[in-house]
Amino acid sequence: MANLNKVLLIGNLTRDPELRYTPGGTAVVSFGLAVNRKWRSQDGQDREDTLFVEINGFGRQAEVVSEYMSKGRQIFVEGRLHLDRWEDKESGAKRSKLSVTMENFQFLGGPSSRDKGRGGGSKSARQAEPEAEVSDDDIPF
């Protein structure tokens, strides 16, 4: 039986993307994503949950997300789950954090006011850029 680790999310950025570079020069972006789920309870009440997910991306995709996205903007992210494990330095307790490693994405919604002031270009031109492939060799872990 084959294994599958695939995540598809549509949500809004909870903060502006944070871009940094590894010592080897690979771009790394991280941002929070809020994903909402609406449903009706058994008693007929409309309910809503919000899930907050940490997203990490690499390479040219990281640079494009950092350049064109900002807090509140909507994005479609395709990726895989990643589990970080470490030992807390103060308490010695074992800790873990589940995040999503972005493999592909697509901008959703119109350009923000931030894009308009920078000459962000047309929506179709921006959507063509994120198709750059990121291989496992580009990921520093």
Protein Blocks (a to p, Z undefined) as FASTA:
>chain_A
ZZddddddddddfbdcdddddfkopacdddddddddddddfkopacddddddddddehjl
lmmmmmmgcehiacdddddddddddddfklopacdddddddfbdcdedjddfklmmnono
pfklmmmmmmpccdfklpcZZ
